[in-house]
């Protein structure tokens, strides 16, 4: 249905190697290389996602299924046809990079896709992030979805119905994604994530999740939910556990968890070998660094956020030494909801009841971190349903109900982990110490809290969650957010302010939510 025809007078590259793509990017597109052979690119005006410029074509297939609004913005089929024709004309006059790949590590739920990219480094990103077919699979490969990536194409809002010159438009009927006007590579992977989030629940009874996952020595899987900047990649990349994936997964009816991708896309602002050795070590030839600063000798300064605080690296998952092959885990045992609390009032760790788990999953509270999206310069409180609302085409209750059923079926334990601020709100307090967060995660995974006496928990007077009084390798004072403030009046004022924000946000979902879940939220002042 896409009817895209390659121009025989132009040069086209198919399934190029990482070396060829790097050389083309350096020699033809004037990109840089680090002292250890890693390609460094500048994505231009856009260094993060642009959620207000993401659209879904509203037609017979999507009209009654998509949760339309400020997140899933409708786009007319007429405008899509005009836009598609113009994008095709633009790309047809370019030297293109073409790739066949899979989305989904579980062959029972895979999508074969084809990407057409204007830039060689965009193709390297696709090579890193999607799953590469074997030579025998390529012989009979037939793409189901197609992504057209044209960073140099500027849309005309008057002619094509976009909001601005940049856009990402998904057409579920034609199985096409059009991306233009932005060089930010994350639009490619998040477009296909949105596709899976629509297809899997409806067609396959699979719960799609914006999460990372890893597996222990006995085959038990841990799942880490959270938006960008909350620590999904950092906390799931653990030398003692096998990494399944760092961002997007599906939970199947067979009770397995599979990675959607073939690579990782990590933030690298303030990256250090000491704090994050696995990610640091994965940045080698074949990886792709975005918007970082390097000196004349090719040395990267990871502390430099002058271009953007959303500096990134993509790399094949094989760059991590301890990975699960294939990227499929069994027996989910623990779920972690990661939140970067800008108010600084949530406990650093607290165990949730099933009802509380449903409440916090639907709420999806965190802080938008600077650089993750265009126009966000500092963290601010944000609610994102299912910890991934920008990528969820269906109503949040669909995903929440599926997760609740999974929790009931498996008995999985759910923990809320605050990786945000302690000792005060943003601007006064400080970010939670990574070593303390790691110690909390490790203690839970080691079953240190499996048989803990209820007396060793404190029920938070505002958020009603059970926070442990003690945790191995973590000072007791760190576990009490109120103590870290040393200002009870200021603490409770801020805590009730956040509680009110929870209640205001949840009004959107109350009509379709069980009363026991509503009652599991914070107290009402």
Protein Blocks (a to p, Z undefined) as FASTA:
>chain_A
ZZpacdfkbccdehiafklmmmmmmmmnopacdfkopacddebjblcdcfklcccdddfk
lmmmpccdjklccddfklmmmmmmmmmmmmmmpccddddddehjblklcccdddddfbfk
lmmmmmmmmccddfklmmmgccfbdcdddfkbccdfklnopablbdcdddfklopacdeh
iabfklmmmmmmmmmmmmmmmmnopacddddddddfkopacddeddehilpmmmmmcfkb
ccfbfkbccddfkopacdfbfbdcddfehiafklmmmlmmmmcghiacehiacdfkopac
fkbcklbmkbccdddfklpmbacdddbdehifbdcdddddfkopacfbdcddfklmmmmm
mnopacddehkaghiabdcddddehhimmmmmbafklmmmmmmmmmmmnopacddddfbb
ghiaehiaccddfklmmmmmmmmmnopmmmgcfklpccdfklopacdfbdehiafklmpm
klmnopaklmmmmmmmmmmmmmmmmmmmmmmccfklmmmmccdZZ
